[in-house]
Amino acid sequence: MKKMFKKKSFTPILLAISLLLTGSYAWRDINQHKTNQFSTEVAHHNVTLVENFSEVTQWGIDQQITKSVAVRNGDKADDNALIYDDAYVRIQFREFMEISEQKYIYSDHRYMVDEKGDIMKFTSSSQAVGYLQSIKHSCTSSGSSCMNILETIKTAFDAQEYVYIRTDAHDPNGQYGKFLVMDVEYLNPVSLVEGQTNQSNSAQSDSQHDALPENNNEHNYTIKTWTDTDRVFDEYVAWQLGSQVITVDEWIQDGLQPVSKWIIDTHSEEGWVYWGQPLEHSTTATVPTTMTSNFLESVSLVKQPNGKANYDINVYLDAVSYEDLDLWTDANQDILGMLKGSNDDTETIEFDLQGKTVGDTITFADQSFIILYIDQTTKAALIMTKDVVSMEVLNSMEILAVNGNEKFPYSHATNTSEPAIYNDSYLKIVDQAFYDKIIKNHTDHESVLPVSWDVEVPMTGNADCYKRTDAPTLVDKKGEKTAFSLSMSDVNAYGLSEELLVKSSRYWLRSPSFFVNFAGTIESNGTIWREHFSDLKTAFAPALWIQTK
């Protein structure tokens, strides 16, 4: 923090004395002026609904079809010189299903089946005659009379014509002969929801493809709600949701805090699903800061319809800026209040640090932490676990495989062509689990402050790690209450000394190294270094920002 000095008042007095002694040439110039103009640009927005769908025409029971849905704020082609707003997003789903009952048109005669019940068909007449002679059929050995019962037919399920053997009542296997399906007719489709019609066939969708949602008749499909347990679509179809999806009741139980998860509003018939924090703009898609996780992963058929079925999912994206959140007039008020940062229920309880200073050890949530930094102005403190998280604690968080089969700290550790990315890493999973399993279950969690951070770009060299301050962890009312790994920016921005950072072993930072398969670490003597992804598998030291008295 810069020191502020109070200006002394002797300068005007000395000037007055000087003019008094040499006052014959006093003058005044008030003819000059200059205006410095500061201007702003209109904030831009570029929010995209992202989906991945594997089209299917022969959908079978329990077959999961990929249908992922997410939202992104930004595009790689966006101009970084422009100003872009954070986005607040919600999505709504609509469903349609119709079933056309089918009618088989059968042949006039029965045709031979074998002893296993399989219909007998041949690619040529000579093959059919040979078969008849092999079973000593009543046709003559010359085969001439056999030709009278052979018919070349293409059934509704054949790709080509085949030779079939027509049977009579007293022929061998005749009583088991069966009729062939010559054609399939479908009755007029009937919607599961009375009064709705299909808006997605080619004749209609061609004209509606470029129409706005309110002008597109698919907007009139049935809204998928999350409160109705007797929905007609659920008899036939099941949705597989993403891993970062919670109900509004679960979110309320966790304290109404911003979360990098989808929140399902089960208190409303409008069916809205909200992303639980602002979505930052970036030219790089990074989950969960600039792109959401998938809300929907796949869809499966759980019951075979009685006929030919057509099932449609229509996804509706509603994205606004912070200033336009009030346009969500039908929004859940708790979620809206959280996004606007005005929930009264989220007051942070002050933690008593009386008599403590930087470098001291405190007990927080029954864990030993060291105080790294205290902001006297905001009464906030940055603390970090005194030692690396023990294997016993890691196992208690249920995030490590059994038998000591430890995971790499970065999820793409085997891919040495990519730099470390903390937000997608196992390191982040450990930090989040530490907060969810260890901190949140203790009353001290009420003193934890919400935070946010920018993603650090890789270092340019060793010297860079000792001076960079571009992406520290900041207390942010719109952020998320969570534990986090320190960044190199944290070390430098908050002036963390080597004596503060020293531990019995090395531990991970969330910072990428200038080597693509390395990430930042703190050495056991407290200095910043780098390590290969395959090293230090369990060297984790989570940190927290807390409110203090």
C-alpha positions as MATLAB code, in Angstrom:
seq = 'MKKMFKKKSFTPILLAISLLLTGSYAWRDINQHKTNQFSTEVAHHNVTLVENFSEVTQWGIDQQITKSVAVRNGDKADDNALIYDDAYVRIQFREFMEISEQKYIYSDHRYMVDEKGDIMKFTSSSQAVGYLQSIKHSCTSSGSSCMNILETIKTAFDAQEYVYIRTDAHDPNGQYGKFLVMDVEYLNPVSLVEGQTNQSNSAQSDSQHDALPENNNEHNYTIKTWTDTDRVFDEYVAWQLGSQVITVDEWIQDGLQPVSKWIIDTHSEEGWVYWGQPLEHSTTATVPTTMTSNFLESVSLVKQPNGKANYDINVYLDAVSYEDLDLWTDANQDILGMLKGSNDDTETIEFDLQGKTVGDTITFADQSFIILYIDQTTKAALIMTKDVVSMEVLNSMEILAVNGNEKFPYSHATNTSEPAIYNDSYLKIVDQAFYDKIIKNHTDHESVLPVSWDVEVPMTGNADCYKRTDAPTLVDKKGEKTAFSLSMSDVNAYGLSEELLVKSSRYWLRSPSFFVNFAGTIESNGTIWREHFSDLKTAFAPALWIQTK';
ca = [
       0.000    0.000    0.000;
       1.325    3.453   -0.887;
       2.137    5.729    2.043;
       0.203    9.015    1.994;
       2.009   12.145    3.229;
       0.196   15.348    4.250;
       1.413   18.392    2.324;
       2.811   21.189    4.469;
       1.415   24.740    4.039;
       4.556   26.773    3.918;
       4.870   27.043    0.128;
       2.136   29.707   -0.401;
       3.640   31.810    2.412;
       7.123   31.851    0.846;
       5.635   32.831   -2.508;
       3.779   35.738   -0.944;
       6.968   37.000    0.645;
       8.812   36.760   -2.644;
       6.181   38.802   -4.470;
       6.221   41.402   -1.747;
       9.962   41.913   -2.143;
       9.936   42.011   -5.969;
       6.383   43.110   -6.627;
       6.965   45.519   -9.522;
       6.755   42.798  -12.203;
       3.741   40.801  -10.918;
       1.511   39.434  -13.742;
      -1.413   37.091  -14.377;
      -2.212   34.855  -17.408;
      -5.757   33.422  -17.538;
      -6.065   33.047  -21.307;
      -4.988   29.407  -21.687;
      -7.159   26.349  -21.335;
      -7.077   22.683  -22.353;
      -9.708   20.029  -22.089;
      -8.773   16.347  -21.705;
     -11.598   14.133  -22.873;
     -12.331   10.703  -21.425;
     -14.797    8.643  -23.430;
     -16.307    5.199  -23.069;
     -17.387    2.600  -25.597;
     -20.679    0.792  -25.589;
     -20.207   -2.581  -23.901;
     -20.562   -5.471  -26.325;
     -21.909   -8.955  -25.818;
     -21.406  -12.256  -27.618;
     -23.096  -15.134  -25.804;
     -23.499  -18.474  -27.564;
     -25.633  -21.531  -26.888;
     -23.305  -24.515  -27.355;
     -24.730  -27.955  -28.080;
     -23.524  -31.293  -29.339;
     -26.090  -33.709  -30.736;
     -25.632  -37.165  -32.234;
     -28.592  -37.569  -34.577;
     -30.375  -40.900  -34.439;
     -33.117  -42.473  -36.578;
     -33.241  -45.956  -35.008;
     -33.404  -45.108  -31.297;
     -33.332  -48.191  -29.085;
     -34.316  -48.815  -25.483;
     -31.706  -47.528  -22.944;
     -29.601  -46.114  -25.777;
     -28.065  -42.851  -24.551;
     -27.855  -40.254  -27.308;
     -25.421  -37.372  -26.828;
     -27.284  -34.089  -26.442;
     -25.022  -31.755  -24.484;
     -26.037  -28.169  -23.769;
     -23.809  -25.383  -22.405;
     -23.382  -21.605  -22.764;
     -20.276  -19.574  -23.607;
     -19.521  -15.859  -23.322;
     -17.158  -14.898  -26.137;
     -15.578  -16.103  -29.358;
     -11.975  -16.562  -30.407;
     -12.489  -13.907  -33.090;
     -13.703  -11.204  -30.662;
     -11.676   -7.987  -30.697;
      -9.828   -7.661  -27.378;
      -9.785   -3.891  -27.840;
     -13.566   -3.791  -27.318;
     -15.343   -3.839  -23.987;
     -17.521   -6.855  -23.252;
     -20.034   -7.340  -20.445;
     -20.203  -10.263  -18.087;
     -23.229  -12.364  -18.977;
     -25.954  -13.664  -16.710;
     -27.579  -16.665  -18.329;
     -30.512  -18.987  -17.904;
     -31.966  -21.650  -20.183;
     -35.376  -23.199  -20.644;
     -36.347  -26.404  -22.421;
     -39.464  -27.303  -24.367;
     -40.484  -30.796  -25.487;
     -42.658  -32.303  -28.179;
     -43.416  -35.932  -28.963;
     -45.806  -37.553  -31.427;
     -46.459  -41.218  -32.178;
     -47.727  -42.671  -35.459;
     -49.227  -46.100  -34.944;
     -48.151  -48.533  -37.636;
     -50.204  -50.969  -39.710;
     -48.686  -53.994  -41.510;
     -49.931  -54.995  -44.963;
     -49.475  -58.780  -45.278;
     -49.056  -61.124  -48.259;
     -51.983  -63.239  -49.518;
     -50.111  -66.504  -48.961;
     -47.978  -68.115  -46.308;
     -44.317  -68.897  -46.952;
     -42.066  -71.615  -45.598;
     -40.126  -71.339  -42.332;
     -37.521  -73.771  -41.038;
     -37.562  -75.808  -37.838;
     -36.187  -72.809  -35.892;
     -38.911  -70.499  -37.085;
     -36.718  -68.538  -39.498;
     -38.328  -67.579  -42.795;
     -36.733  -69.386  -45.737;
     -35.463  -67.059  -48.477;
     -32.888  -67.605  -51.211;
     -30.946  -65.424  -53.601;
     -31.791  -67.686  -56.599;
     -34.370  -70.242  -57.726;
     -31.712  -72.960  -58.087;
     -30.795  -72.529  -54.393;
     -34.450  -72.880  -53.420;
     -34.916  -76.010  -55.579;
     -31.799  -77.563  -54.092;
     -33.187  -76.995  -50.604;
     -36.551  -78.568  -51.494;
     -34.855  -81.620  -52.910;
     -32.665  -81.934  -49.810;
     -35.735  -82.231  -47.598;
     -37.422  -84.613  -50.087;
     -40.248  -82.253  -50.838;
     -43.173  -83.649  -52.867;
     -42.064  -81.731  -55.983;
     -40.407  -83.952  -58.617;
     -36.722  -84.669  -58.531;
     -36.331  -82.824  -61.786;
     -37.498  -79.700  -59.984;
     -40.017  -78.704  -62.635;
     -42.966  -78.870  -60.261;
     -40.929  -77.105  -57.581;
     -40.882  -73.972  -59.708;
     -44.640  -73.622  -59.278;
     -44.270  -72.776  -55.564;
     -41.298  -70.409  -55.809;
     -42.013  -66.660  -55.791;
     -39.599  -63.776  -56.161;
     -40.638  -61.109  -53.660;
     -39.256  -57.935  -52.040;
     -40.871  -57.506  -48.612;
     -41.115  -54.296  -46.594;
     -37.949  -55.248  -44.715;
     -35.875  -56.620  -47.602;
     -33.170  -54.547  -49.252;
     -33.541  -56.621  -52.430;
     -35.729  -59.315  -53.985;
     -35.483  -62.887  -52.647;
     -36.966  -66.242  -53.630;
     -39.562  -67.481  -51.094;
     -41.295  -70.910  -50.968;
     -45.074  -70.728  -50.861;
     -46.656  -73.389  -48.684;
     -49.907  -75.333  -48.717;
     -51.685  -76.809  -45.737;
     -50.291  -80.337  -46.210;
     -46.742  -79.442  -47.209;
     -43.834  -80.146  -44.859;
     -43.673  -77.221  -42.435;
     -46.722  -75.830  -44.208;
     -48.627  -75.402  -40.988;
     -45.757  -73.196  -39.776;
     -45.608  -71.047  -42.858;
     -46.133  -67.365  -42.159;
     -47.400  -64.305  -43.988;
     -44.850  -61.789  -45.186;
     -45.025  -58.061  -44.382;
     -45.320  -56.446  -47.788;
     -45.728  -52.855  -46.660;
     -45.981  -50.674  -43.547;
     -48.502  -47.883  -43.270;
     -48.394  -45.255  -40.549;
     -51.517  -43.637  -39.202;
     -51.638  -39.893  -38.713;
     -49.292  -38.914  -35.858;
     -50.847  -38.090  -32.500;
     -49.156  -35.653  -30.110;
     -48.653  -36.718  -26.490;
     -49.915  -33.258  -25.548;
     -53.335  -32.593  -27.024;
     -53.492  -29.703  -29.459;
     -49.785  -29.523  -30.280;
     -48.444  -30.139  -33.781;
     -45.009  -30.942  -35.136;
     -43.154  -27.765  -36.084;
     -39.810  -29.346  -36.977;
     -40.462  -31.214  -40.232;
     -38.701  -29.826  -43.283;
     -41.638  -27.901  -44.748;
     -42.029  -25.909  -41.544;
     -38.493  -25.748  -40.170;
     -37.074  -24.287  -43.388;
     -39.210  -21.190  -42.939;
     -38.675  -20.999  -39.176;
     -34.943  -21.681  -38.961;
     -34.011  -17.986  -38.995;
     -37.051  -16.802  -37.049;
     -36.681  -15.313  -33.574;
     -37.822  -17.660  -30.783;
     -41.042  -15.746  -30.157;
     -41.907  -16.065  -33.853;
     -40.945  -19.722  -34.070;
     -43.820  -22.111  -33.410;
     -41.432  -24.478  -31.611;
     -41.630  -21.873  -28.847;
     -45.154  -23.216  -28.229;
     -43.957  -26.696  -27.286;
     -44.466  -27.883  -23.698;
     -42.103  -26.261  -21.172;
     -40.075  -28.832  -19.264;
     -40.803  -28.223  -15.610;
     -38.977  -29.799  -12.703;
     -41.869  -30.091  -10.258;
     -44.289  -32.323  -12.160;
     -43.635  -35.994  -11.389;
     -46.273  -37.220  -13.839;
     -45.150  -35.704  -17.136;
     -46.213  -37.631  -20.256;
     -42.753  -37.357  -21.827;
     -41.071  -39.029  -18.851;
     -42.871  -42.283  -19.680;
     -40.738  -42.604  -22.801;
     -37.633  -40.422  -22.332;
     -35.041  -39.868  -19.574;
     -32.495  -37.050  -19.385;
     -28.951  -37.475  -18.103;
     -27.890  -34.149  -16.566;
     -24.332  -32.884  -16.074;
     -22.325  -33.296  -12.870;
     -22.525  -29.603  -11.915;
     -26.310  -29.356  -11.540;
     -28.190  -28.715   -8.282;
     -31.756  -27.847   -7.311;
     -32.662  -24.483   -5.832;
     -33.365  -26.220   -2.496;
     -29.856  -27.685   -2.426;
     -28.456  -24.266   -3.288;
     -30.442  -22.596   -0.481;
     -29.257  -25.255    1.963;
     -25.645  -24.450    1.008;
     -26.120  -20.790    1.884;
     -27.447  -19.007   -1.242;
     -23.936  -18.360   -2.496;
     -22.689  -17.841   -6.075;
     -21.692  -21.220   -7.501;
     -20.195  -22.458  -10.748;
     -23.144  -24.794  -11.193;
     -26.532  -24.873  -12.869;
     -29.391  -24.185  -10.431;
     -32.751  -25.770  -11.313;
     -35.676  -23.644  -10.161;
     -37.953  -26.340   -8.795;
     -40.176  -23.675   -7.198;
     -41.560  -22.469  -10.522;
     -43.612  -23.780  -13.408;
     -41.522  -21.730  -15.854;
     -38.766  -24.359  -15.957;
     -35.810  -21.959  -15.868;
     -32.309  -23.205  -15.087;
     -29.786  -20.568  -13.955;
     -25.989  -20.472  -14.155;
     -25.013  -19.614  -10.580;
     -22.485  -16.849  -11.243;
     -21.604  -14.220  -13.864;
     -20.098  -15.657  -17.030;
     -16.989  -13.679  -17.930;
     -16.120  -12.787  -21.512;
     -13.024  -14.255  -23.117;
     -11.694  -15.320  -26.480;
     -10.829  -18.630  -24.810;
     -13.514  -21.069  -23.679;
     -12.705  -22.017  -20.084;
     -15.105  -23.881  -17.784;
     -16.480  -22.501  -15.483;
     -15.367  -18.860  -15.847;
     -16.149  -18.082  -19.505;
     -18.142  -21.180  -20.412;
     -20.609  -23.142  -18.345;
     -20.367  -26.833  -17.718;
     -22.899  -28.993  -19.548;
     -26.383  -28.850  -18.081;
     -27.621  -31.725  -20.223;
     -25.323  -34.558  -21.283;
     -27.522  -37.118  -23.051;
     -31.046  -38.442  -23.557;
     -32.186  -42.063  -23.497;
     -35.328  -43.957  -24.540;
     -36.859  -45.851  -21.613;
     -40.015  -47.238  -23.268;
     -40.624  -48.277  -26.864;
     -43.540  -46.298  -28.304;
     -46.324  -48.217  -30.025;
     -45.414  -47.010  -33.483;
     -43.084  -44.506  -35.091;
     -42.180  -41.683  -32.705;
     -40.692  -38.229  -33.167;
     -39.225  -36.457  -30.117;
     -38.014  -32.834  -30.183;
     -36.108  -30.755  -27.621;
     -36.140  -26.993  -28.074;
     -33.574  -25.040  -26.005;
     -34.166  -21.360  -25.241;
     -31.282  -19.145  -24.031;
     -31.948  -15.941  -22.076;
     -28.757  -13.902  -21.476;
     -28.620  -10.401  -19.975;
     -26.096   -7.944  -18.580;
     -25.996   -7.059  -14.884;
     -27.946   -3.851  -15.554;
     -30.730   -5.815  -17.259;
     -31.265   -8.517  -14.636;
     -34.596   -6.911  -13.756;
     -35.862   -7.952  -17.188;
     -36.176  -11.414  -15.649;
     -39.569  -10.550  -14.175;
     -40.441  -14.219  -13.655;
     -37.101  -15.140  -12.074;
     -36.624  -16.888   -8.757;
     -36.101  -13.995   -6.351;
     -33.466  -15.757   -4.253;
     -31.368  -16.540   -7.316;
     -31.910  -13.062   -8.739;
     -30.894  -11.508   -5.434;
     -27.716  -13.584   -5.337;
     -26.775  -12.599   -8.891;
     -27.396   -8.942   -8.029;
     -25.328   -9.323   -4.853;
     -28.143   -8.223   -2.546;
     -29.103  -11.308   -0.526;
     -29.498  -10.428    3.135;
     -28.896  -14.036    4.168;
     -25.262  -14.065    3.020;
     -23.774  -11.821    5.710;
     -20.263  -12.937    6.568;
     -19.409  -13.545   10.231;
     -16.181  -11.929   11.425;
     -13.427  -14.275   12.627;
     -11.457  -13.151   15.648;
      -7.761  -12.584   14.877;
      -7.125  -10.474   17.987;
      -3.459  -10.592   18.969;
      -2.523  -12.384   15.724;
      -0.402  -11.074   12.878;
       1.135  -12.218    9.604;
       3.089  -15.436   10.103;
       1.082  -16.609   13.113;
      -0.758  -19.914   13.177;
      -4.505  -20.053   13.809;
      -7.052  -22.838   14.073;
      -9.828  -22.433   11.519;
     -12.469  -25.127   10.989;
     -10.337  -27.419   13.191;
      -7.433  -27.110   10.730;
      -4.115  -25.341   11.253;
      -3.660  -22.299    9.015;
      -0.930  -19.697    8.735;
      -1.803  -16.021    8.220;
      -0.237  -14.845    4.952;
      -1.667  -11.353    4.583;
      -4.021   -8.984    6.430;
      -5.865   -6.139    4.734;
      -6.492   -3.695    7.570;
      -8.788   -1.537    5.441;
     -11.308   -4.247    4.555;
     -10.623   -6.406    7.631;
      -9.866   -9.459    5.519;
      -7.098  -12.031    5.850;
      -5.488  -14.461    3.434;
      -4.741  -17.765    5.156;
      -3.267  -21.083    3.972;
      -3.003  -24.549    5.500;
       0.098  -24.714    7.685;
       1.124  -28.036    6.145;
       0.215  -29.824    2.950;
      -3.082  -31.684    3.202;
      -2.422  -35.112    4.670;
      -3.312  -38.355    2.942;
      -5.746  -39.051    5.774;
      -7.636  -35.824    5.058;
      -7.519  -36.448    1.298;
      -9.051  -39.879    1.787;
     -11.718  -38.415    4.069;
     -12.749  -36.131    1.209;
     -13.427  -39.229   -0.927;
     -11.666  -37.874   -3.970;
      -8.677  -40.218   -4.239;
      -8.765  -43.725   -5.650;
      -8.217  -46.595   -3.225;
      -4.961  -48.477   -2.668;
      -2.871  -45.341   -3.007;
      -3.681  -44.948   -6.700;
      -3.232  -41.174   -6.599;
      -4.310  -38.871   -9.392;
      -2.196  -36.278  -11.144;
      -2.882  -32.730   -9.950;
      -3.684  -31.588  -13.481;
      -6.411  -33.448  -15.348;
      -4.491  -33.460  -18.632;
      -1.194  -34.487  -17.090;
      -0.545  -37.049  -19.800;
      -0.993  -34.457  -22.544;
       2.263  -32.554  -22.717;
       1.087  -30.406  -25.627;
      -1.166  -28.284  -23.419;
      -0.310  -25.846  -20.618;
      -1.673  -26.392  -17.138;
      -5.212  -25.103  -16.678;
      -6.222  -24.827  -13.011;
      -9.983  -24.453  -13.542;
     -10.146  -27.823  -15.341;
      -7.660  -29.611  -13.113;
      -7.691  -32.219  -10.383;
      -5.969  -29.570   -8.252;
      -9.140  -27.466   -8.453;
     -11.232  -30.516   -7.545;
      -9.101  -31.032   -4.431;
      -9.449  -27.372   -3.427;
     -13.222  -27.467   -3.904;
     -13.558  -30.747   -2.018;
     -11.446  -29.345    0.824;
     -13.918  -26.492    1.162;
     -17.034  -28.641    0.708;
     -15.977  -31.518    2.993;
     -13.750  -29.832    5.595;
     -14.564  -26.128    5.785;
     -18.273  -25.917    4.921;
     -19.197  -28.506    7.552;
     -17.789  -26.235   10.284;
     -19.385  -23.039   11.611;
     -16.185  -21.159   10.718;
     -17.242  -21.343    7.054;
     -19.456  -18.328    7.756;
     -16.296  -16.213    7.852;
     -15.103  -17.308    4.392;
     -15.276  -14.547    1.773;
     -16.298  -15.079   -1.871;
     -13.401  -14.777   -4.302;
     -12.618  -14.633   -7.993;
      -9.473  -14.756  -10.096;
      -8.297  -14.418  -13.657;
      -6.577  -17.288  -15.419;
      -2.825  -16.750  -15.540;
      -1.156  -17.154  -18.903;
       2.031  -19.261  -18.899;
       5.251  -17.671  -17.606;
       7.800  -16.395  -20.062;
      10.754  -17.482  -17.905;
      12.037  -17.906  -14.363;
      12.315  -14.174  -13.777;
       8.668  -13.693  -14.655;
       7.448  -15.679  -11.683;
       9.034  -13.198   -9.248;
       7.367  -10.113  -10.663;
       3.990  -11.038  -12.119;
       0.930   -9.654  -10.303;
      -1.678   -9.860  -13.071;
      -3.989  -12.551  -11.675;
      -4.187  -12.548   -7.871;
      -7.084  -14.035   -5.927;
      -9.455  -11.182   -5.099;
     -12.261  -10.855   -2.609;
     -15.291  -10.443   -4.845;
     -18.899  -10.088   -3.707;
     -19.987  -11.658   -6.980;
     -17.468  -14.485   -6.648;
     -17.669  -17.913   -5.035;
     -16.937  -19.095   -1.515;
     -14.276  -21.713   -2.016;
     -10.749  -22.793   -1.188;
      -8.080  -22.224   -3.827;
      -4.431  -22.838   -4.588;
      -2.209  -19.762   -4.560;
      -0.957  -18.249   -7.800;
       2.391  -16.609   -8.506;
       0.431  -13.372   -8.728;
      -0.748  -13.917   -5.143;
       2.823  -14.384   -3.940;
       3.957  -11.119   -5.510;
       0.843   -8.953   -5.150;
       0.536   -9.638   -1.422;
       4.287   -9.645   -0.748;
       4.401  -13.214    0.589;
       7.891  -13.928    1.840;
       9.748  -17.213    1.525;
       9.535  -17.599    5.303;
       5.735  -17.513    5.098;
       5.542  -19.985    2.232;
       7.980  -22.585    3.564;
       6.559  -26.018    4.425;
       7.951  -29.461    5.111;
       7.492  -30.370    1.438;
       6.829  -28.711   -1.907;
       3.281  -27.944   -2.986;
       1.344  -26.883   -6.062;
       0.443  -23.437   -7.305;
      -2.366  -22.919   -9.803;
       0.041  -21.107  -12.169;
       1.148  -22.568  -15.511;
       4.864  -22.754  -16.231;
       6.606  -21.709  -19.431;
       7.048  -25.441  -20.091;
       3.759  -26.886  -21.352;
       3.889  -29.985  -19.134;
       4.943  -28.102  -15.995;
       3.107  -25.957  -13.466;
       4.216  -23.667  -10.663;
       5.143  -24.951   -7.206;
       6.540  -23.652   -3.948;
       9.768  -25.331   -2.927;
      10.254  -26.610    0.631;
      12.373  -23.508    1.289;
       9.540  -21.216    0.162;
      10.893  -20.244   -3.268;
       8.814  -20.441   -6.450;
       9.710  -23.198   -8.889;
       8.077  -25.513  -11.389;
       7.313  -29.217  -11.443;
       6.323  -31.834  -14.002;
       2.672  -32.939  -13.878;
       3.649  -36.426  -12.708;
       5.450  -35.138   -9.592;
       4.045  -34.071   -6.204;
       0.787  -35.911   -6.737;
      -0.572  -35.150   -3.254;
       1.152  -31.839   -2.486;
      -1.860  -29.597   -1.888;
      -2.013  -26.458    0.289;
      -5.443  -24.772   -0.044;
      -5.917  -21.130    0.895;
      -8.910  -19.013    1.952;
      -9.876  -15.371    2.242;
     -11.715  -14.758    5.544;
     -13.458  -11.803    7.190;
     -11.838  -10.663   10.455;
     -12.711   -8.404   13.363;
];
